[in-house]
């Protein structure tokens, strides 16, 4: 709970194509209960710092890094751990945000068995979803405009992403 409301923490990274896809469904769903401000477009990474190709490279998405969310029903607390900018010195990505001690405790308690998998959203400390909840490849090669248009077509595979139940 946060501010007397259920809290929805989200741990992800801008480079991650699975996080990229998960953000679309989270934005669509959470927009039904509140308002986002400061969402910015980005893409998942094409290659990591070691020059290795990422799955579903350059997936069109949003970042929660500098966004805020206001709702009378819940509190959304996103953390984008890394950018989509490779760091050749580490073979990984440039750090972006650091989880609070409380968020780190949730990660340590619930995500340790999964090896720190992302995306990692939790739901009011009752449910959690670790990793992608659907095939992120559905968004591969699509633009933001194509994804947004497809979200209005219930028969499209993209719209199916936003109606898929989370894994628990």
MDTraj code that builds the backbone (N, CA, C; nanometers):
import mdtraj as md
import numpy as np

residues = "UNK UNK UNK UNK UNK UNK UNK UNK UNK UNK UNK UNK UNK UNK UNK UNK UNK UNK UNK UNK UNK UNK UNK UNK UNK UNK UNK UNK UNK UNK UNK UNK UNK UNK UNK UNK UNK UNK UNK UNK UNK UNK UNK UNK UNK UNK UNK UNK UNK UNK UNK UNK UNK UNK UNK UNK UNK UNK UNK UNK UNK UNK UNK UNK UNK UNK UNK UNK UNK UNK UNK UNK UNK UNK UNK UNK UNK UNK UNK UNK UNK UNK UNK UNK UNK UNK UNK UNK UNK UNK UNK UNK UNK UNK UNK UNK UNK UNK UNK UNK UNK UNK UNK UNK UNK UNK UNK UNK UNK UNK UNK UNK UNK UNK UNK UNK UNK UNK UNK UNK UNK UNK UNK UNK UNK UNK UNK UNK UNK UNK UNK UNK UNK UNK UNK UNK UNK UNK UNK UNK UNK UNK UNK UNK UNK UNK UNK UNK UNK UNK UNK UNK UNK UNK UNK UNK UNK UNK UNK UNK UNK UNK UNK UNK UNK UNK UNK UNK".split()
xyz = np.array([
    [0.0849, -0.1178, 0.0000],
    [0.0000, 0.0000, 0.0000],
    [0.0892, 0.1237, 0.0000],
    [0.0402, 0.2266, -0.0650],
    [0.1104, 0.3544, -0.0676],
    [0.0053, 0.4640, -0.0718],
    [0.0097, 0.5537, 0.0243],
    [-0.0898, 0.6605, 0.0290],
    [-0.2303, 0.6072, 0.0482],
    [-0.2449, 0.4925, 0.1146],
    [-0.3758, 0.4323, 0.1371],
    [-0.4341, 0.3602, 0.0170],
    [-0.3544, 0.3474, -0.0896],
    [-0.4009, 0.2808, -0.2120],
    [-0.3102, 0.1623, -0.2435],
    [-0.3624, 0.0607, -0.3119],
    [-0.2754, -0.0484, -0.3553],
    [-0.1640, 0.0067, -0.4445],
    [-0.0446, -0.0476, -0.4245],
    [0.0693, -0.0017, -0.5026],
    [0.1042, -0.1030, -0.6106],
    [0.1329, -0.0508, -0.7282],
    [0.1755, -0.1319, -0.8413],
    [0.3191, -0.0929, -0.8752],
    [0.4168, -0.1659, -0.8193],
    [0.5545, -0.1385, -0.8587],
    [0.5843, -0.2043, -0.9929],
    [0.6717, -0.1418, -1.0695],
    [0.7148, -0.1965, -1.1978],
    [0.8661, -0.1801, -1.2051],
    [0.9358, -0.2887, -1.2321],
    [1.0801, -0.2849, -1.2518],
    [1.1059, -0.3318, -1.3945],
    [1.1736, -0.2502, -1.4724],
    [1.2029, -0.2850, -1.6108],
    [1.3282, -0.2139, -1.6574],
    [1.3501, -0.2136, -1.7866],
    [1.4654, -0.1460, -1.8460],
    [1.4312, -0.1081, -1.9889],
    [1.4811, 0.0064, -2.0307],
    [1.4507, 0.0553, -2.1653],
    [1.5039, -0.0366, -2.2748],
    [1.6131, -0.1066, -2.2524],
    [1.6710, -0.1927, -2.3559],
    [1.5887, -0.3181, -2.3821],
    [1.5070, -0.3575, -2.2897],
    [1.4392, -0.4875, -2.2886],
    [1.3152, -0.4899, -2.3803],
    [1.3135, -0.5766, -2.4834],
    [1.1973, -0.5825, -2.5715],
    [1.0722, -0.6377, -2.5019],
    [1.0918, -0.7197, -2.4000],
    [0.9783, -0.7748, -2.3258],
    [0.9159, -0.6644, -2.2396],
    [1.0006, -0.5801, -2.1815],
    [0.9516, -0.4630, -2.1075],
    [0.8822, -0.3671, -2.2030],
    [0.9392, -0.3522, -2.3223],
    [0.8815, -0.2629, -2.4237],
    [0.7374, -0.3020, -2.4531],
    [0.7142, -0.4298, -2.4717],
    [0.5788, -0.4782, -2.5003],
    [0.4896, -0.4658, -2.3778],
    [0.5422, -0.4994, -2.2624],
    [0.4638, -0.4946, -2.1382],
    [0.4169, -0.3518, -2.1086],
    [0.5007, -0.2532, -2.1401],
    [0.4632, -0.1136, -2.1143],
    [0.3368, -0.0743, -2.1897],
    [0.3235, -0.1202, -2.3146],
    [0.2028, -0.0871, -2.3918],
    [0.0774, -0.1328, -2.3176],
    [0.0753, -0.2576, -2.2740],
    [-0.0456, -0.3071, -2.2071],
    [-0.0661, -0.2394, -2.0725],
    [0.0434, -0.2072, -2.0031],
    [0.0300, -0.1383, -1.8742],
    [-0.0262, 0.0024, -1.8936],
    [0.0205, 0.0721, -1.9955],
    [-0.0291, 0.2081, -2.0213],
    [-0.1769, 0.2047, -2.0579],
    [-0.2149, 0.1127, -2.1446],
    [-0.3560, 0.1015, -2.1834],
    [-0.4419, 0.0703, -2.0605],
    [-0.3999, -0.0252, -1.9808],
    [-0.4778, -0.0661, -1.8638],
    [-0.4818, 0.0422, -1.7573],
    [-0.3649, 0.0946, -1.7214],
    [-0.3608, 0.1950, -1.6149],
    [-0.4299, 0.3253, -1.6547],
    [-0.4354, 0.3558, -1.7829],
    [-0.5032, 0.4776, -1.8283],
    [-0.6534, 0.4723, -1.8025],
    [-0.7057, 0.3550, -1.7784],
    [-0.8475, 0.3416, -1.7447],
    [-0.8759, 0.3876, -1.6017],
    [-0.7700, 0.3932, -1.5202],
    [-0.7861, 0.4246, -1.3780],
    [-0.7151, 0.5523, -1.3350],
    [-0.6429, 0.6167, -1.4276],
    [-0.5691, 0.7364, -1.3919],
    [-0.5060, 0.8005, -1.5147],
    [-0.4136, 0.8920, -1.4886],
    [-0.3541, 0.9718, -1.5950],
    [-0.2019, 0.9697, -1.5880],
    [-0.1396, 0.9432, -1.7031],
    [0.0061, 0.9517, -1.7156],
    [0.0434, 1.0914, -1.7619],
    [0.1571, 1.1387, -1.7157],
    [0.2187, 1.2616, -1.7645],
    [0.3666, 1.2309, -1.7865],
    [0.4224, 1.2870, -1.8930],
    [0.5658, 1.2737, -1.9151],
    [0.6119, 1.1443, -1.9781],
    [0.5205, 1.0654, -2.0323],
    [0.5638, 0.9465, -2.1056],
    [0.6421, 0.9917, -2.2284],
    [0.7494, 0.9250, -2.2582],
    [0.8302, 0.9583, -2.3755],
    [0.8511, 0.8326, -2.4584],
    [0.8548, 0.8501, -2.5898],
    [0.8783, 0.7353, -2.6771],
    [1.0250, 0.6951, -2.6719],
    [1.0474, 0.5681, -2.6909],
    [1.1822, 0.5127, -2.6997],
    [1.1719, 0.3814, -2.7752],
    [1.2826, 0.3134, -2.7880],
    [1.2867, 0.1812, -2.8506],
    [1.3693, 0.0891, -2.7642],
    [1.3407, -0.0385, -2.7727],
    [1.4302, -0.1340, -2.7076],
    [1.5627, -0.1316, -2.7833],
    [1.6631, -0.1904, -2.7261],
    [1.7968, -0.1868, -2.7864],
    [1.8074, -0.2778, -2.9083],
    [1.9012, -0.2441, -2.9958],
    [1.9315, -0.3288, -3.1115],
    [2.0418, -0.4275, -3.0754],
    [2.1446, -0.3772, -3.0035],
    [2.2584, -0.4602, -2.9621],
    [2.2988, -0.4198, -2.8211],
    [2.3594, -0.5146, -2.7490],
    [2.4072, -0.4812, -2.6156],
    [2.5500, -0.4282, -2.6226],
    [2.6086, -0.3978, -2.5081],
    [2.7425, -0.3405, -2.5025],
    [2.8508, -0.4309, -2.5569],
    [2.8230, -0.5590, -2.5647],
    [2.9186, -0.6540, -2.6208],
    [2.8972, -0.6709, -2.7713],
    [2.8029, -0.5950, -2.8279],
    [2.7761, -0.6007, -2.9712],
    [2.6858, -0.7154, -3.0141],
    [2.6279, -0.7860, -2.9185],
    [2.5387, -0.8973, -2.9494],
    [2.3979, -0.8448, -2.9781],
    [2.3332, -0.9022, -3.0772],
    [2.1975, -0.8608, -3.1134],
    [2.0991, -0.8956, -3.0025],
    [2.0042, -0.8078, -2.9820],
    [1.8964, -0.8309, -2.8863],
    [1.7789, -0.8956, -2.9589],
    [1.6981, -0.9753, -2.8883],
    [1.5763, -1.0270, -2.9523],
    [1.4801, -0.9120, -2.9793],
    [1.4059, -0.9201, -3.0857],
    [1.3074, -0.8190, -3.1231],
    [1.3675, -0.6785, -3.1115],
    [1.4756, -0.6515, -3.1855],
    [1.5462, -0.5237, -3.1717],
    [1.4610, -0.4038, -3.2112],
    [1.4905, -0.2933, -3.1467],
    [1.4271, -0.1636, -3.1774],
    [1.2749, -0.1650, -3.1672],
    [1.2215, -0.2376, -3.0712],
    [1.0764, -0.2405, -3.0522],
    [1.0272, -0.1036, -3.0079],
    [0.9293, -0.0494, -3.0790],
    [0.8702, 0.0807, -3.0455],
    [0.7984, 0.0706, -2.9113],
    [0.8267, 0.1646, -2.8226],
    [0.7670, 0.1604, -2.6895],
    [0.7709, 0.2977, -2.6249],
    [0.7494, 0.2996, -2.4961],
    [0.7518, 0.4197, -2.4122],
    [0.8502, 0.3945, -2.2993],
    [0.8879, 0.4996, -2.2292],
    [0.9660, 0.4826, -2.1077],
    [0.8900, 0.5430, -1.9907],
    [0.9012, 0.4784, -1.8768],
    [0.8417, 0.5295, -1.7541],
    [0.9424, 0.6141, -1.6750],
    [1.0650, 0.6285, -1.7268],
    [1.1748, 0.6895, -1.6505],
    [1.1406, 0.8255, -1.5899],
    [1.0753, 0.9123, -1.6624],
    [1.0447, 1.0461, -1.6103],
    [0.8949, 1.0733, -1.6107],
    [0.8174, 0.9679, -1.6173],
    [0.6717, 0.9804, -1.6199],
    [0.6152, 0.9815, -1.4783],
    [0.4988, 1.0419, -1.4660],
    [0.4235, 1.0362, -1.3405],
    [0.2855, 0.9792, -1.3719],
    [0.2235, 0.9245, -1.2686],
    [0.0913, 0.8651, -1.2832],
    [0.0071, 0.9108, -1.1652],
    [-0.1126, 0.9585, -1.1936],
    [-0.2040, 1.0051, -1.0904],
    [-0.3329, 0.9240, -1.0995],
    [-0.3762, 0.8711, -0.9854],
    [-0.4979, 0.7908, -0.9813],
    [-0.5590, 0.7976, -0.8422],
    [-0.6890, 0.7954, -0.8369],
    [-0.7593, 0.7868, -0.7093],
    [-0.7709, 0.6441, -0.6595],
    [-0.7256, 0.5483, -0.7403],
    [-0.7452, 0.4071, -0.7100],
    [-0.6179, 0.3315, -0.6734],
    [-0.5048, 0.3716, -0.7299],
    [-0.3808, 0.2985, -0.7056],
    [-0.2608, 0.3901, -0.7229],
    [-0.1481, 0.3433, -0.6733],
    [-0.0219, 0.4141, -0.6870],
    [0.0686, 0.3315, -0.7763],
    [0.1192, 0.3919, -0.8813],
    [0.2092, 0.3242, -0.9758],
    [0.3497, 0.3777, -0.9530],
    [0.4437, 0.2882, -0.9239],
    [0.5821, 0.3275, -0.8953],
    [0.6782, 0.2528, -0.9873],
    [0.7041, 0.3100, -1.1047],
    [0.7929, 0.2446, -1.2008],
    [0.9403, 0.2767, -1.1760],
    [1.0247, 0.1804, -1.2108],
    [1.1698, 0.1990, -1.2086],
    [1.2246, 0.1401, -1.3379],
    [1.2903, 0.2224, -1.4167],
    [1.3613, 0.1761, -1.5358],
    [1.5085, 0.1647, -1.4957],
    [1.5549, 0.0422, -1.4776],
    [1.6904, 0.0193, -1.4267],
    [1.8003, 0.0685, -1.5208],
    [1.7803, 0.0466, -1.6504],
    [1.8846, 0.0787, -1.7483],
    [1.8250, 0.1477, -1.8707],
    [1.9080, 0.2241, -1.9415],
    [1.8693, 0.2841, -2.0681],
    [1.8784, 0.1777, -2.1777],
    [1.8571, 0.2211, -2.3001],
    [1.8773, 0.1337, -2.4159],
    [2.0126, 0.1621, -2.4819],
    [2.0991, 0.2347, -2.4109],
    [2.2311, 0.2710, -2.4622],
    [2.3340, 0.1699, -2.4139],
    [2.3959, 0.0956, -2.5052],
    [2.4952, -0.0035, -2.4648],
    [2.6145, 0.0601, -2.3927],
    [2.6701, -0.0140, -2.2987],
    [2.7900, 0.0269, -2.2262],
    [2.9002, -0.0732, -2.2599],
    [2.9861, -0.0413, -2.3566],
    [3.0905, -0.1348, -2.3988],
    [3.1846, -0.1757, -2.2857],
    [3.1987, -0.0910, -2.1852],
    [3.2875, -0.1228, -2.0731],
    [3.2369, -0.2407, -1.9910],
    [3.1029, -0.2553, -1.9829],
    [3.0461, -0.3634, -1.9021],
    [2.9831, -0.4730, -1.9867],
    [2.9562, -0.4448, -2.1138],
    [2.8842, -0.5408, -2.1974],
    [2.7346, -0.5355, -2.1740],
    [2.6910, -0.4458, -2.0866],
    [2.5492, -0.4306, -2.0562],
    [2.4971, -0.2972, -2.1061],
    [2.4222, -0.2292, -2.0200],
    [2.3602, -0.1025, -2.0558],
    [2.3891, 0.0031, -1.9498],
    [2.3713, 0.1276, -1.9874],
    [2.3935, 0.2402, -1.8979],
    [2.2857, 0.2425, -1.7894],
    [2.3237, 0.2506, -1.6622],
    [2.2239, 0.2584, -1.5546],
    [2.1388, 0.3836, -1.5682],
    [2.0115, 0.3736, -1.5278],
    [1.9190, 0.4860, -1.5383],
    [1.8595, 0.5227, -1.4026],
    [1.7855, 0.4297, -1.3401],
    [1.7222, 0.4578, -1.2113],
    [1.7576, 0.3476, -1.1115],
    [1.7559, 0.3819, -0.9853],
    [1.7872, 0.2875, -0.8782],
    [1.6614, 0.2623, -0.7962],
    [1.6290, 0.1363, -0.7718],
    [1.5109, 0.1083, -0.6883],
    [1.5318, 0.1592, -0.5456],
    [1.4220, 0.1957, -0.4803],
    [1.4281, 0.2310, -0.3386],
    [1.4599, 0.1044, -0.2593],
    [1.4916, 0.1209, -0.1331],
    [1.5187, 0.0045, -0.0468],
    [1.3965, -0.0878, -0.0420],
    [1.2780, -0.0288, -0.0367],
    [1.1550, -0.1081, -0.0326],
    [1.1353, -0.1861, -0.1630],
    [1.1589, -0.1211, -0.2764],
    [1.1474, -0.1889, -0.4058],
    [1.2520, -0.2990, -0.4187],
    [1.3735, -0.2726, -0.3739],
    [1.4790, -0.3732, -0.3791],
    [1.4438, -0.4937, -0.2927],
    [1.3793, -0.4692, -0.1796],
    [1.3354, -0.5788, -0.0933],
    [1.2331, -0.6670, -0.1648],
    [1.1406, -0.6053, -0.2401],
    [1.0431, -0.6830, -0.3179],
    [1.1127, -0.7679, -0.4246],
    [1.2076, -0.7064, -0.4930],
    [1.2827, -0.7786, -0.5963],
    [1.3563, -0.8961, -0.5341],
    [1.4231, -0.8716, -0.4225],
    [1.4992, -0.9773, -0.3560],
    [1.4092, -1.0902, -0.3073],
    [1.2925, -1.0536, -0.2575],
    [1.2010, -1.1538, -0.2024],
    [1.1306, -1.2357, -0.3100],
    [1.0800, -1.1671, -0.4131],
    [0.9949, -1.2351, -0.5098],
    [1.0607, -1.2684, -0.6434],
    [1.1658, -1.1966, -0.6811],
    [1.2252, -1.2157, -0.8133],
    [1.3550, -1.2968, -0.8081],
    [1.4056, -1.3239, -0.6898],
    [1.5327, -1.3964, -0.6768],
    [1.5265, -1.5341, -0.7434],
    [1.4151, -1.6019, -0.7284],
    [1.4006, -1.7356, -0.7880],
    [1.4025, -1.7317, -0.9400],
    [1.3775, -1.6150, -0.9967],
    [1.3738, -1.5998, -1.1423],
    [1.5003, -1.5342, -1.1962],
    [1.5973, -1.5117, -1.1108],
    [1.7252, -1.4554, -1.1542],
    [1.7187, -1.3085, -1.1913],
    [1.6270, -1.2348, -1.1308],
    [1.6167, -1.0919, -1.1603],
    [1.5506, -1.0631, -1.2939],
    [1.4553, -1.1463, -1.3325],
    [1.3862, -1.1304, -1.4613],
    [1.3079, -1.0002, -1.4662],
    [1.3083, -0.9393, -1.5828],
    [1.2265, -0.8212, -1.6067],
    [1.1466, -0.8441, -1.7334],
    [1.0320, -0.7820, -1.7479],
    [0.9689, -0.6888, -1.6562],
    [0.9197, -0.7583, -1.5302],
    [0.9072, -0.6789, -1.4253],
    [0.8665, -0.7294, -1.2956],
    [0.7624, -0.6356, -1.2355],
    [0.6348, -0.6501, -1.2726],
    [0.5307, -0.5724, -1.2046],
    [0.4696, -0.6538, -1.0912],
    [0.4334, -0.5864, -0.9856],
    [0.3628, -0.6481, -0.8744],
    [0.2260, -0.5824, -0.8622],
    [0.1337, -0.6482, -0.7963],
    [-0.0026, -0.5979, -0.7859],
    [-0.0473, -0.6002, -0.6397],
    [-0.0322, -0.4866, -0.5724],
    [-0.0805, -0.4731, -0.4351],
    [-0.0230, -0.5736, -0.3386],
    [0.0976, -0.6224, -0.3622],
    [0.1655, -0.7210, -0.2783],
    [0.0859, -0.8512, -0.2667],
    [0.0010, -0.8776, -0.3672],
    [-0.0771, -1.0009, -0.3694],
    [-0.0440, -1.0872, -0.4901],
    [-0.0104, -1.0245, -0.6029],
    [0.0197, -1.0960, -0.7259],
    [0.1440, -1.0356, -0.7889],
    [0.2130, -1.1142, -0.8688],
    [0.3255, -1.0608, -0.9427],
    [0.3349, -1.1289, -1.0773],
    [0.4005, -1.0603, -1.1654],
    [0.4241, -1.1121, -1.2992],
    [0.5731, -1.0977, -1.3250],
    [0.6373, -1.2066, -1.3585],
    [0.7814, -1.2029, -1.3817],
    [0.8079, -1.2410, -1.5261],
    [0.8765, -1.1534, -1.5972],
    [0.9028, -1.1770, -1.7388],
    [0.7830, -1.1377, -1.8229],
    [0.7964, -1.1611, -1.9504],
    [0.6905, -1.1232, -2.0443],
    [0.5670, -1.2096, -2.0237],
    [0.4505, -1.1465, -2.0319],
    [0.3262, -1.2213, -2.0150],
    [0.2661, -1.2615, -2.1495],
    [0.3398, -1.2368, -2.2587],
    [0.2951, -1.2740, -2.3921],
    [0.4129, -1.2654, -2.4870],
    [0.3927, -1.2971, -2.6120],
    [0.4977, -1.2960, -2.7135],
    [0.5281, -1.1527, -2.7562],
    [0.6397, -1.0995, -2.7110],
    [0.6784, -0.9616, -2.7433],
    [0.7084, -0.9444, -2.8922],
    [0.7319, -1.0521, -2.9629],
    [0.7595, -1.0457, -3.1060],
    [0.6435, -0.9919, -3.1875],
    [0.5244, -0.9898, -3.1301],
    [0.4074, -0.9364, -3.2004],
    [0.4297, -0.7902, -3.2393],
    [0.5070, -0.7169, -3.1601],
    [0.5321, -0.5752, -3.1878],
    [0.6535, -0.5528, -3.2768],
    [0.7283, -0.6570, -3.3032],
    [0.8534, -0.6449, -3.3785],
    [0.8297, -0.5839, -3.5165],
    [0.9047, -0.4774, -3.5449],
    [0.8971, -0.4128, -3.6752],
    [0.7842, -0.3122, -3.6914],
    [0.6983, -0.2981, -3.5911],
    [0.5873, -0.2037, -3.6005],
    [0.6285, -0.0662, -3.5479],
    [0.5671, 0.0385, -3.6013],
    [0.5891, 0.1746, -3.5518],
    [0.4917, 0.2012, -3.4373],
    [0.5135, 0.3135, -3.3658],
    [0.4216, 0.3525, -3.2592],
    [0.2818, 0.3700, -3.3157],
    [0.2712, 0.4326, -3.4314],
    [0.1419, 0.4582, -3.4942],
    [0.0712, 0.3272, -3.5300],
    [0.1451, 0.2326, -3.5847],
    [0.0850, 0.1037, -3.6196],
    [0.0355, 0.0308, -3.4946],
    [0.1145, 0.0337, -3.3896],
    [0.0746, -0.0329, -3.2649],
    [-0.0512, 0.0343, -3.2089],
    [-0.0504, 0.1675, -3.2037],
    [-0.1660, 0.2405, -3.1502],
    [-0.2917, 0.2117, -3.2315],
    [-0.2791, 0.2078, -3.3633],
    [-0.3930, 0.1772, -3.4498],
    [-0.4421, 0.0346, -3.4251],
    [-0.3493, -0.0598, -3.4168],
    [-0.3859, -0.2000, -3.3941],
    [-0.4534, -0.2212, -3.2587],
    [-0.4214, -0.1380, -3.1608],
    [-0.4847, -0.1514, -3.0298],
    [-0.6348, -0.1262, -3.0361],
    [-0.6801, -0.0558, -3.1386],
    [-0.8232, -0.0284, -3.1557],
    [-0.8945, -0.1368, -3.2351],
    [-0.8215, -0.2366, -3.2809],
    [-0.8791, -0.3465, -3.3575],
    [-0.8745, -0.4728, -3.2721],
    [-0.9853, -0.5114, -3.2102],
    [-0.9860, -0.6266, -3.1202],
    [-0.9366, -0.7562, -3.1845],
    [-0.9423, -0.7657, -3.3168],
    [-0.8986, -0.8879, -3.3846],
    [-0.7473, -0.8915, -3.4090],
    [-0.6783, -0.7802, -3.3859],
    [-0.5340, -0.7770, -3.4134],
    [-0.4562, -0.8467, -3.3024],
    [-0.3430, -0.9067, -3.3367],
    [-0.2579, -0.9689, -3.2337],
    [-0.2087, -0.8665, -3.1313],
    [-0.1897, -0.7423, -3.1732],
    [-0.1443, -0.6381, -3.0811],
    [-0.2498, -0.6120, -2.9744],
    [-0.3747, -0.6016, -3.0121],
    [-0.4828, -0.5787, -2.9151],
    [-0.4938, -0.6958, -2.8182],
    [-0.4605, -0.8138, -2.8636],
    [-0.4611, -0.9312, -2.7756],
    [-0.3606, -0.9191, -2.6633],
    [-0.2555, -0.8416, -2.6847],
    [-0.1551, -0.8223, -2.5794],
    [-0.2158, -0.7556, -2.4576],
    [-0.3035, -0.6619, -2.4821],
    [-0.3583, -0.5832, -2.3729],
    [-0.4731, -0.6526, -2.3012],
    [-0.5154, -0.7658, -2.3511],
    [-0.6219, -0.8388, -2.2837],
    [-0.5732, -0.9689, -2.2241],
    [-0.4452, -0.9987, -2.2418],
    [-0.3904, -1.1222, -2.1869],
    [-0.3821, -1.1122, -2.0360],
    [-0.4255, -1.2157, -1.9623],
    [-0.4188, -1.2104, -1.8164],
    [-0.2734, -1.2216, -1.7708],
    [-0.2379, -1.1536, -1.6596],
    [-0.1017, -1.1657, -1.6085],
    [-0.0785, -1.3047, -1.5508],
    [0.0455, -1.3471, -1.5520],
    [0.0805, -1.4731, -1.4882],
    [0.0994, -1.4474, -1.3404],
    [0.0630, -1.5433, -1.2572],
    [0.0772, -1.5237, -1.1127],
    [0.1595, -1.6336, -1.0523],
])
top = md.Topology()
chain = top.add_chain()
for i, resn in enumerate(residues, 1):
    res = top.add_residue(resn, chain, resSeq=i)
    for name in ("N", "CA", "C"):
        top.add_atom(name, md.element.get_by_symbol(name[0]), res)
traj = md.Trajectory(xyz[None], top)
